[in-house]
């Protein structure tokens, strides 16, 4: 899975769901600094 816009609310929730389901995130894009990730 690739997540575009990973620091927004939808992107953050997507990462949480992916982790819960055990999905591999192989790439992500973020406009803001990565301290939120």
Secondary structure in CASP SS format (residue, H / E / C, confidence):
PFRMAT SS
TARGET T0000
AUTHOR 0000-0000-0000
METHOD secondary structure of the structure
MODEL  1
X C 1.00
X E 1.00
X E 1.00
X E 1.00
X C 1.00
X C 1.00
X C 1.00
X C 1.00
X H 1.00
X H 1.00
X H 1.00
X H 1.00
X H 1.00
X H 1.00
X H 1.00
X H 1.00
X H 1.00
X H 1.00
X H 1.00
X H 1.00
X H 1.00
X C 1.00
X C 1.00
X C 1.00
X C 1.00
X C 1.00
X E 1.00
X E 1.00
X E 1.00
X C 1.00
X C 1.00
X C 1.00
X C 1.00
X H 1.00
X H 1.00
X H 1.00
X C 1.00
END
